């Protein structure tokens, strides 16, 4: 079975695209919405990231924790924010290579915003059989594509809840 290399989900958030962009373009804040990300290391610049900015993401799955090195590849206020993950490690991101790309596309919908979050598996050089075995070992028996669908859906629901609550209150 061939790997699914890209998955996306979307949600409409009842706030303007600029508000959503302000949130998703601050990697340090991602831990507020994501089920795996804990934010960024203290060495990461605070605030909205611009194209070319590198940051270290702090992550967890169950008891396992790891650090990633990421670089922002797109930072278009109100429209698009993307970054690629290109190094990983337990305490420091020492193992280098293409890992994944994350993207947030923002489209105006009435007074709100359609937010589309996309994960792309950048491990293209990995044979499918090796990737399947690795993925199932680290995700509790699922492929990364299936696993990331759940993560994306959780992240988008949490982002929607927080941004809409803030706009009301």
C-alpha positions in Angstrom: 0.0 0.0 0.0 1.4 3.4 -1.0 1.8 6.0 1.7 -0.5 9.0 1.9 1.9 11.9 1.9 -0.5 14.8 2.5 -3.5 15.3 4.7 -5.6 18.4 5.3 -8.7 19.4 7.3 -10.4 22.8 7.5 -12.7 24.6 9.9 -14.5 28.0 9.8 -13.5 30.3 12.6 -15.7 33.3 13.3 -12.9 35.8 13.4 -11.1 37.7 10.6 -8.1 36.2 8.7 -5.7 38.7 10.4 -6.7 37.4 13.8 -6.2 33.8 12.8 -2.9 34.6 11.2 -1.7 36.4 14.3 -2.3 33.2 16.2 -0.8 30.6 13.9 2.2 32.6 13.0 3.5 32.5 16.6 5.1 29.1 16.9 5.6 29.5 20.6 1.8 29.5 21.0 1.0 26.4 19.0 1.2 24.3 22.2 -2.1 25.9 23.3 -4.0 24.1 20.5 -2.0 21.1 19.4 -2.3 17.7 21.1 1.5 17.0 20.5 3.3 20.4 20.4 4.2 22.0 23.7 5.4 25.3 22.1 9.0 26.2 21.4 12.3 26.2 23.2 13.3 29.4 25.1 15.9 30.1 22.3 13.0 30.7 19.9 12.2 34.4 19.0 8.9 35.5 20.6 6.1 36.8 18.4 5.1 36.3 14.8 7.6 34.5 12.7 8.7 35.7 9.3 9.9 33.7 6.3 13.3 32.3 7.1 12.9 32.2 10.8 14.1 29.0 12.5 12.7 27.7 15.7 12.8 24.6 17.9 9.5 22.9 18.6 9.0 21.0 21.8 6.8 17.9 21.4 5.3 15.0 23.3 3.4 11.8 22.6 2.5 10.0 25.8 5.7 9.9 27.9 8.0 10.4 24.9 9.3 13.9 24.3 11.4 15.3 21.4 12.7 18.5 19.9 12.4 19.6 16.2 14.2 22.2 14.2 11.8 24.1 11.9 12.1 26.9 9.4 9.3 29.2 8.3 8.8 28.9 4.5 5.8 31.2 4.1 4.6 34.1 6.1 1.9 36.0 4.2 -0.2 37.9 6.8 -3.9 37.1 6.7 -3.3 34.4 4.0 -0.7 31.7 4.6 1.8 30.5 7.2 4.0 27.4 6.6 7.1 25.8 8.0 9.2 22.7 7.4 10.6 20.4 10.0 14.1 19.4 9.1 15.8 18.0 12.2 14.7 16.0 15.2 16.2 14.7 18.4 15.5 13.9 22.0 17.1 16.9 23.7 18.4 18.7 20.7 17.4 18.4 17.0 20.6 16.5 15.9 19.2 14.1 13.2 18.9 16.2 10.1 16.8 15.5 7.0 13.4 16.3 5.5 10.7 15.3 8.0 7.4 17.2 7.4 5.9 20.5 6.2 3.0 22.2 8.0 0.8 24.8 6.3 -2.1 27.0 7.3 -4.2 28.6 4.5 -6.6 31.3 5.5 -9.6 32.2 3.3 -12.2 34.9 4.2 -15.7 33.4 4.6 -18.3 36.1 5.4 -17.1 37.7 8.6 -14.9 34.6 9.5 -12.1 32.6 8.1 -11.8 29.1 6.7 -8.5 27.7 8.2 -7.0 24.8 6.3 -4.2 23.0 8.1 -2.1 20.6 6.0 0.6 18.1 6.9 2.9 16.8 4.3 5.3 13.9 4.9 8.7 15.0 3.5 10.3 11.6 4.1 10.2 10.9 0.4 13.5 8.9 0.4 12.1 6.4 2.9 10.9 3.2 1.3 7.1 2.7 1.9 7.6 -0.5 3.9 10.2 1.2 6.2 7.9 4.2 6.7 4.9 2.1 7.5 6.8 0.0 10.1 8.2 3.2 11.7 4.9 5.0 11.7 3.0 2.1 13.3 5.7 1.8 16.0 5.5 5.4 17.0 1.8 6.1 16.6 0.3 3.0 18.3 -0.4 1.1 15.1 -1.5 3.8 12.7 0.1 5.5 9.6 1.3 9.0 10.1 -1.4 10.3 7.7 -4.1 8.8 9.9 -2.5 10.0 13.1 -2.0 13.5 11.8 -5.7 13.8 10.7 -6.7 13.3 14.4 -4.0 15.9 15.4 -5.1 18.4 12.8 -8.8 18.1 13.8 -8.0 18.6 17.5 -5.7 21.6 16.7 -8.4 23.3 14.6 -11.2 22.7 17.1 -9.0 24.1 19.9 -7.9 27.1 17.8 -11.5 27.9 16.9 -12.7 27.6 20.5 -9.9 29.9 21.8 -10.1 32.6 19.1 -13.9 32.8 19.1 -14.0 33.0 22.9 -11.4 35.8 22.8 -13.4 37.8 20.2 -16.6 37.5 22.4 -15.0 38.5 25.6 
